[in-house]
Structure formats: structure tokens, C-alpha cells
């Protein structure tokens, strides 16, 4: 019987659960769920000064980053604690 790993990711006051065949896969699954939720939340006023062109540049750089890295970056910008 194959093992399934489960993790809990807390970002601010939100909790996300992930599962996968490895611990890392479970972390990525939880981070992907967190990213979907965080991207729907409004961006703090500080970051809004960059304008749309800054966002497009960020999207290009983000394509090479893991979901876990992106969650940490978004949480840092919003001053939210992150824990697995």
C-alpha cells in the first residue's frame, strides 16, 4: 500500500491542506491551494505603486519559481506569517 503524506500550511489566518506521494509533493499541493486563495485577495497599498507594468514583470519572474517560494513572497509582502 503506497504512503500518502499530508501537510498543513498556515498563511496568516488561513489554513490549507495538501497531500502527495512525498512530503515535498504534499507541500507543493498545499502551496498551490494557498496561491489560488492569495491571488484573489487585494494587494496592499504599498505594492500598488508599481502599476500594471511591474506586475507583468513579476509574472515573468514567477514562472520559474516554485509554489512554495511564491507563497512565502506573497506572505512577506502582506506581512503574514507562514508555517508548514
Secondary structure, DSSP 8 states (H G I E B T S, - for coil): ----EEEEEEETTEEEEEEESSHHHHHHHHHHHHHHHHHTS---GGGGGGHHHHHHHHHHHHTTS-HHHHHHHHHHHTT--EE-
